[in-house]
């Protein structure tokens, strides 16, 4: 572990405890198979959960199998997933990923990843265009039940403001740094609780710092309070 990360671990543990006191132990939405989770997470990119779910359900209702999605006319896939936004980008990516999995594995099934170590599973998933660290980590954490720490825009913003990671840290770099800071057993709850905090309190614009339960631990708040 990076020496600087080890210095931040007590702060990370304190944040974990305070978030748990505020929000409790959150539950991930219904469990999905690894392949379902992969497609669902691709649909979630640059949109909200409701739009993602509508697009995923529309896709599954229109096509009975992932093989059918893979082999369908592109226009039909794009139309089905339009509620998720960026359908003209996501549709070709989904089909390309399904075709690549078929070419490599001979079938559309990612359950074999359950036998992989977490880092190996993350690397395997990220070979596909459109599958970055966050998408891969969500599949590994929530579908494969293996330790990985997904970082979305809310988590990236909140953890930089808190001072857990340097402000210059990219979202991609943040995955490794935050995975080192938080306990593996807390990855899922911390991920979900930080997102909720970012949506409800630590918003991008006009954060509600005075009511934030983490304000005493927050570098951003201390700077703002002095100014």
VOBA-1610 file (N, C-alpha, C; in pm, whole numbers, padded with zeros to 5 digits, always signed):
BEGIN
Unk+00084-00120+00000Unk+00000+00000+00000Unk+00087+00124+00000Unk+00043+00227-00072Unk+00112+00355-00073Unk+00112+00413+00068Unk+00230+00465+00115Unk+00235+00521+00251Unk+00131+00629+00276Unk+00105+00711+00174Unk+00005+00817+00190Unk-00135+00758+00209Unk-00160+00645+00143Unk-00290+00580+00159Unk-00308+00528+00301Unk-00201+00471+00358Unk-00210+00417+00493Unk-00242+00526+00594Unk-00195+00647+00568Unk-00224+00759+00658Unk-00372+00796+00655Unk-00437+00770+00543Unk-00578+00807+00527Unk-00674+00698+00573Unk-00624+00579+00604Unk-00713+00469+00639Unk-00800+00499+00761Unk-00747+00560+00868Unk-00836+00592+00982Unk-00950+00685+00941Unk-00921+00782+00853Unk-01026+00871+00805Unk-01130+00793+00725Unk-01084+00701+00642Unk-01177+00619+00563Unk-01267+00535+00653Unk-01209+00481+00759Unk-01288+00400+00852Unk-01392+00486+00925Unk-01351+00606+00961Unk-01443+00696+01030Unk-01559+00735+00938Unk-01526+00762+00812Unk-01629+00797+00714Unk-01724+00679+00693Unk-01669+00559+00687Unk-01753+00440+00672Unk-01854+00431+00786Unk-01807+00450+00908Unk-01894+00439+01025Unk-02002+00547+01026Unk-01965+00669+00992Unk-02062+00779+00993Unk-02168+00761+00885Unk-02125+00715+00768Unk-02221+00691+00661Unk-02318+00578+00699Unk-02265+00478+00766Unk-02351+00367+00809Unk-02451+00413+00913Unk-02408+00502+01001Unk-02501+00557+01101Unk-02611+00640+01034Unk-02573+00710+00927Unk-02669+00797+00859Unk-02764+00718+00770Unk-02710+00627+00691Unk-02789+00560+00588Unk-02814+00412+00614Unk-02744+00355+00711Unk-02760+00213+00736Unk-02684+00129+00634Unk-02724+00003+00625Unk-02660-00092+00534Unk-02744-00099+00406Unk-02702-00030+00301Unk-02785-00024+00180Unk-02784-00156+00104Unk-02887-00177+00026Unk-02897-00299-00054Unk-02888-00264-00201Unk-02807-00343-00272Unk-02800-00329-00417Unk-02933-00371-00476Unk-02965-00315-00592Unk-03088-00358-00660Unk-03081-00508-00688Unk-03186-00562-00742Unk-03197-00707-00757Unk-03069-00766-00818Unk-03024-00881-00769Unk-02903-00944-00823Unk-02923-00985-00969Unk-02821-00965-01048Unk-02823-01004-01189Unk-02707-01097-01217Unk-02718-01175-01321Unk-02606-01257-01365Unk-02494-01165-01414Unk-02370-01214-01421Unk-02260-01127-01466Unk-02285-01062-01602Unk-02338-01138-01697Unk-02362-01080-01829Unk-02474-00977-01825Unk-02582-01008-01753Unk-02690-00911-01738Unk-02639-00784-01671Unk-02557-00801-01568Unk-02503-00685-01496Unk-02414-00602-01587Unk-02336-00667-01670Unk-02249-00595-01763Unk-02331-00509-01858Unk-02433-00567-01919Unk-02515-00491-02013Unk-02591-00380-01942Unk-02646-00410-01825Unk-02718-00310-01748Unk-02627-00192-01712Unk-02504-00222-01675Unk-02412-00115-01635Unk-02369-00031-01754Unk-02353-00092-01870Unk-02325-00015-01991Unk-02440+00081-02018Unk-02562+00032-02002Unk-02679+00117-02023Unk-02685+00231-01922Unk-02628+00211-01804Unk-02634+00312-01698Unk-02539+00428-01721Unk-02447+00414-01812Unk-02346+00517-01833Unk-02410+00647-01881Unk-02380+00755-01811Unk-02430+00889-01846Unk-02581+00901-01842Unk-02645+00827-01752Unk-02788+00842-01732Unk-02822+00805-01589Unk-02949+00812-01554Unk-02988+00777-01416Unk-03040+00634-01407Unk-03062+00589-01286Unk-03102+00449-01264Unk-03236+00416-01330Unk-03330+00511-01325Unk-03460+00484-01384Unk-03452+00463-01534Unk-03376+00547-01602Unk-03360+00533-01747Unk-03288+00403-01782Unk-03189+00369-01701Unk-03118+00242-01721Unk-03213+00124-01712Unk-03294+00123-01607Unk-03385+00010-01586Unk-03489+00000-01697Unk-03540+00115-01742Unk-03638+00113-01850Unk-03577+00057-01978Unk-03455+00098-02007Unk-03388+00050-02128Unk-03358-00100-02119Unk-03312-00143-02001Unk-03279-00285-01985Unk-03404-00371-02000Unk-03512-00330-01936Unk-03636-00408-01945Unk-03690-00409-02088Unk-03680-00296-02157Unk-03726-00291-02295Unk-03644-00384-02383Unk-03515-00390-02358Unk-03427-00477-02436Unk-03462-00623-02413Unk-03484-00661-02287Unk-03515-00800-02254Unk-03654-00841-02303Unk-03746-00746-02303Unk-03880-00778-02352Unk-03881-00796-02504Unk-03800-00717-02571Unk-03800-00724-02718Unk-03723-00845-02769Unk-03617-00882-02696Unk-03532-00992-02741Unk-03525-01097-02631Unk-03560-01221-02660Unk-03569-01324-02556Unk-03434-01369-02501Unk-03328-01352-02578Unk-03195-01398-02535Unk-03090-01295-02575Unk-02972-01307-02512Unk-02863-01219-02553Unk-02813-01254-02693Unk-02829-01378-02732Unk-02796-01416-02869Unk-02883-01339-02968Unk-03010-01322-02931Unk-03100-01246-03019Unk-03060-01100-03027Unk-03015-01043-02914Unk-02965-00905-02915Unk-02841-00896-03003Unk-02752-00990-02987Unk-02627-00993-03065Unk-02655-00994-03216Unk-02753-01071-03257Unk-02777-01095-03399Unk-02885-01005-03459Unk-02945-00921-03377Unk-03055-00836-03425Unk-03002-00724-03513Unk-03087-00667-03598Unk-03048-00544-03669Unk-03012-00436-03568Unk-02907-00364-03594Unk-02862-00262-03500Unk-02972-00162-03467Unk-03050-00125-03568Unk-03155-00025-03546Unk-03256-00072-03442Unk-03284-00201-03439Unk-03381-00254-03343Unk-03325-00246-03201Unk-03198-00274-03184Unk-03135-00264-03052Unk-03131-00119-03006Unk-03092-00030-03095Unk-03085+00113-03062Unk-03221+00164-03018Unk-03325+00126-03090Unk-03460+00172-03056Unk-03502+00120-02919Unk-03468-00005-02888Unk-03508-00063-02760Unk-03443+00008-02642Unk-03318+00048-02658Unk-03244+00106-02544Unk-03247+00258-02543Unk-03327+00318-02627Unk-03328+00463-02637Unk-03354+00533-02503Unk-03436+00477-02412Unk-03458+00545-02283Unk-03329+00571-02205Unk-03224+00495-02230Unk-03099+00513-02156Unk-03014+00627-02209Unk-03052+00682-02325Unk-02970+00787-02385Unk-02846+00731-02452Unk-02789+00809-02542Unk-02669+00769-02617Unk-02688+00632-02682Unk-02811+00606-02727Unk-02842+00473-02780Unk-02760+00439-02904Unk-02729+00541-02986Unk-02651+00516-03107Unk-02507+00475-03074Unk-02461+00509-02953Unk-02328+00468-02909Unk-02334+00336-02832Unk-02432+00324-02746Unk-02440+00205-02661Unk-02484+00081-02739Unk-02572+00098-02835Unk-02620-00016-02912Unk-02508-00091-02983Unk-02427-00022-03064Unk-02315-00090-03130Unk-02215-00151-03031Unk-02193-00083-02918Unk-02099-00136-02819Unk-02150-00266-02758Unk-02278-00268-02726Unk-02335-00390-02667Unk-02324-00506-02765Unk-02361-00482-02889Unk-02352-00589-02988Unk-02208-00634-03010Unk-02115-00538-03014Unk-01974-00574-03033Unk-01922-00658-02917Unk-01961-00623-02795Unk-01919-00699-02677Unk-01977-00840-02681Unk-02104-00851-02715Unk-02167-00983-02722Unk-02100-01070-02829Unk-02063-01010-02940Unk-01995-01085-03046Unk-01855-01126-03003Unk-01786-01037-02932Unk-01650-01068-02888Unk-01651-01179-02782Unk-01748-01175-02691Unk-01758-01282-02591Unk-01785-01415-02660Unk-01875-01414-02757Unk-01905-01536-02831Unk-01780-01590-02901Unk-01704-01499-02962Unk-01584-01542-03034Unk-01481-01602-02940Unk-01469-01547-02821Unk-01369-01595-02725Unk-01414-01720-02651Unk-01541-01722-02613Unk-01588-01826-02521Unk-01677-01931-02588Unk-01730-01899-02706Unk-01818-01993-02774Unk-01961-01988-02727Unk-01988-01907-02627Unk-02123-01892-02573Unk-02133-01761-02496Unk-02257-01716-02477Unk-02279-01590-02406Unk-02309-01620-02259Unk-02204-01629-02181Unk-02215-01661-02039Unk-02085-01618-01973Unk-02097-01538-01868Unk-01977-01490-01797Unk-01959-01555-01661Unk-02031-01662-01634Unk-02018-01727-01503Unk-01879-01783-01480Unk-01803-01806-01586Unk-01666-01857-01568Unk-01580-01759-01490Unk-01618-01630-01490Unk-01540-01530-01417Unk-01545-01551-01266Unk-01640-01631-01219Unk-01648-01659-01075Unk-01523-01732-01027Unk-01454-01799-01117Unk-01333-01873-01082Unk-01209-01785-01087Unk-01222-01662-01135Unk-01108-01572-01150Unk-01082-01497-01018Unk-00957-01459-00997Unk-00925-01363-00893Unk-00982-01227-00933Unk-01013-01141-00837Unk-01076-01013-00872Unk-01001-00932-00977Unk-00868-00920-00961Unk-00792-00840-01057Unk-00797-00901-01196Unk-00794-01033-01204Unk-00801-01100-01334Unk-00938-01077-01398Unk-01044-01083-01319Unk-01178-01058-01372Unk-01191-00914-01421Unk-01137-00820-01346Unk-01140-00680-01388Unk-01066-00661-01520Unk-00949-00720-01532Unk-00872-00708-01657Unk-00947-00770-01773Unk-01007-00886-01752Unk-01077-00954-01861Unk-01193-00868-01912Unk-01268-00811-01822Unk-01383-00731-01861Unk-01342-00603-01933Unk-01228-00546-01893Unk-01188-00418-01950Unk-01123-00430-02088Unk-01114-00550-02139Unk-01061-00564-02275Unk-01158-00509-02379Unk-01286-00493-02342Unk-01387-00452-02438Unk-01404-00300-02439Unk-01417-00245-02558Unk-01442-00102-02571Unk-01575-00068-02504Unk-01575+00034-02422Unk-01696+00073-02350Unk-01705+00015-02211Unk-01608-00070-02174Unk-01605-00126-02038Unk-01481-00071-01968Unk-01502+00032-01887Unk-01393+00091-01812Unk-01385+00037-01672Unk-01301+00097-01588Unk-01283+00048-01451Unk-01411+00044-01370Unk-01497+00146-01385Unk-01621+00149-01305Unk-01715+00036-01345Unk-01737+00021-01475Unk-01828-00083-01523Unk-01779-00220-01481Unk-01650-00244-01501Unk-01594-00375-01463Unk-01606-00398-01313Unk-01577-00296-01234Unk-01582-00312-01088Unk-01723-00339-01039Unk-01824-00279-01101Unk-01962-00305-01061Unk-01997-00451-01084Unk-01957-00505-01200Unk-01985-00646-01228Unk-01914-00736-01127Unk-01787-00706-01100Unk-01709-00790-01010Unk-01764-00783-00867Unk-01799-00664-00822Unk-01844-00648-00684Unk-01986-00701-00663Unk-02078-00661-00747Unk-02219-00688-00719Unk-02272-00815-00783Unk-02208-00863-00888Unk-02256-00986-00950Unk-02167-01105-00918Unk-02036-01082-00916Unk-01944-01192-00885Unk-01915-01202-00736Unk-01957-01101-00659Unk-01935-01098-00514Unk-01786-01109-00479Unk-01706-01035-00554Unk-01562-01029-00529Unk-01524-00884-00501Unk-01418-00861-00425Unk-01384-00724-00388Unk-01335-00639-00505Unk-01405-00529-00525Unk-01366-00427-00623Unk-01438-00300-00578Unk-01378-00185-00606Unk-01440-00060-00559Unk-01472+00029-00679Unk-01599+00032-00722Unk-01637+00116-00836Unk-01643+00263-00796Unk-01593+00347-00884Unk-01592+00491-00859Unk-01671+00561-00969Unk-01784+00622-00931Unk-01861+00700-01028Unk-01834+00849-01005Unk-01905+00935-01075Unk-01878+01078-01064Unk-01905+01132-00924Unk-02007+01079-00856Unk-02038+01125-00720Unk-01925+01087-00625Unk-01881+00962-00631Unk-01775+00915-00541Unk-01645+00990-00569Unk-01616+01011-00695Unk-01494+01084-00731Unk-01496+01225-00671Unk-01609+01294-00685Unk-01621+01429-00632Unk-01614+01431-00479Unk-01691+01344-00415Unk-01701+01344-00269Unk-01566+01310-00205Unk-01499+01208-00256Unk-01374+01164-00192Unk-01261+01265-00213Unk-01265+01338-00323Unk-01167+01446-00340Unk-01196+01560-00244Unk-01323+01595-00229Unk-01357+01702-00135Unk-01321+01664+00008Unk-01344+01539+00042Unk-01310+01494+00177Unk-01160+01495+00203Unk-01082+01490+00097Unk-00937+01482+00112Unk-00886+01340+00121Unk-00971+01242+00090Unk-00926+01103+00091Unk-00825+01077-00021Unk-00845+01143-00133Unk-00752+01131-00246Unk-00717+01272-00293Unk-00599+01290-00352Unk-00563+01423-00401Unk-00663+01474-00504Unk-00678+01605-00508Unk-00777+01664-00599Unk-00743+01635-00745Unk-00614+01615-00774Unk-00571+01589-00911Unk-00594+01445-00955Unk-00642+01360-00865Unk-00661+01218-00896Unk-00771+01200-01000Unk-00741+01125-01105Unk-00842+01095-01205Unk-00938+00989-01152Unk-01052+00977-01218Unk-01148+00874-01177Unk-01086+00735-01189Unk-01007+00714-01293Unk-00945+00583-01311Unk-00845+00554-01199Unk-00765+00652-01162Unk-00669+00634-01052Unk-00741+00613-00919Unk-00856+00676-00905Unk-00929+00669-00778Unk-00973+00527-00744Unk-00998+00443-00844Unk-01039+00306-00816Unk-00935+00234-00730Unk-00809+00246-00768Unk-00704+00176-00693Unk-00684+00240-00556Unk-00678+00373-00552Unk-00650+00442-00425Unk-00761+00417-00322Unk-00885+00426-00363Unk-00995+00406-00268Unk-01008+00260-00227Unk-00976+00169-00318Unk-00977+00027-00282Unk-00875-00002-00173Unk-00765+00072-00173Unk-00664+00054-00068Unk-00709+00113+00065Unk-00791+00218+00059Unk-00830+00288+00182Unk-00941+00218+00259Unk-01042+00171+00188Unk-01157+00112+00255Unk-01139-00038+00274Unk-01201-00092+00378Unk-01197-00236+00401Unk-01278-00308+00294Unk-01228-00421+00250Unk-01295-00494+00143Unk-01438-00531+00179Unk-01460-00565+00304Unk-01595-00605+00345Unk-01694-00489+00338Unk-01642-00365+00332Unk-01728-00247+00329Unk-01745-00188+00190Unk-01682-00246+00089Unk-01684-00186-00044Unk-01826-00155-00091Unk-01914-00253-00082Unk-02049-00235-00138Unk-02124-00124-00065Unk-02124-00128+00067Unk-02200-00028+00143Unk-02140+00111+00128Unk-02008+00121+00129Unk-01944+00252+00113Unk-01973+00309-00025Unk-01963+00224-00126Unk-01993+00268-00262Unk-02134+00327-00270Unk-02232+00255-00222Unk-02371+00300-00231Unk-02397+00422-00142Unk-02338+00424-00024Unk-02361+00536+00067Unk-02294+00664+00020Unk-02176+00652-00039Unk-02110+00772-00093Unk-02189+00829-00210Unk-02244+00741-00292Unk-02327+00789-00403Unk-02449+00864-00349Unk-02512+00808-00249Unk-02630+00874-00191Unk-02592+01009-00131Unk-02480+01013-00061Unk-02434+01140-00004Unk-02410+01242-00115Unk-02348+01197-00224Unk-02320+01287-00335Unk-02444+01338-00404Unk-02548+01257-00409Unk-02672+01299-00473Unk-02754+01393-00384Unk-02756+01364-00254Unk-02846+01435-00165Unk-02782+01555-00094Unk-02653+01546-00063Unk-02589+01649+00019Unk-02466+01709-00049Unk-02370+01627-00083Unk-02244+01677-00140Unk-02257+01691-00292Unk-02352+01774-00332Unk-02383+01790-00473Unk-02274+01869-00545Unk-02270+01853-00677Unk-02167+01921-00755Unk-02179+02072-00739Unk-02302+02121-00746Unk-02326+02264-00727Unk-02405+02284-00598Unk-02366+02384-00526Unk-02432+02419-00400Unk-02442+02300-00305Unk-02328+02243-00266Unk-02333+02134-00168Unk-02390+02183-00036Unk-02464+02095+00032Unk-02529+02132+00159Unk-02435+02103+00276Unk-02323+02171+00277Unk-02219+02143+00376Unk-02268+02154+00521Unk-02349+02255+00556Unk-02387+02268+00697Unk-02460+02147+00754Unk-02529+02070+00671Unk-02603+01954+00724Unk-02529+01823+00698Unk-02410+01830+00644Unk-02338+01708+00610Unk-02280+01641+00735Unk-02303+01513+00753Unk-02250+01444+00872Unk-02099+01426+00866Unk-02039+01455+00751Unk-01894+01437+00737Unk-01820+01571+00738Unk-01888+01680+00767Unk-01826+01811+00752Unk-01702+01828+00841Unk-01703+01767+00959Unk-01588+01780+01048Unk-01466+01704+00996Unk-01489+01612+00903Unk-01380+01533+00846Unk-01338+01584+00709Unk-01401+01691+00663Unk-01394+01728+00522Unk-01299+01845+00497Unk-01201+01823+00413Unk-01104+01927+00378Unk-01173+02042+00305Unk-01266+02010+00218Unk-01338+02113+00142Unk-01417+02203+00236Unk-01485+02146+00334Unk-01564+02225+00428Unk-01474+02315+00513Unk-01362+02261+00555Unk-01271+02342+00637Unk-01219+02462+00558Unk-01190+02443+00430Unk-01145+02555+00347Unk-01255+02657+00330Unk-01378+02609+00300Unk-01489+02699+00280Unk-01524+02774+00408Unk-01510+02705+00521Unk-01546+02765+00649Unk-01452+02879+00684Unk-01328+02867+00640Unk-01229+02971+00672Unk-01244+03092+00580Unk-01299+03070+00460Unk-01303+03178+00362Unk-01415+03277+00389
//
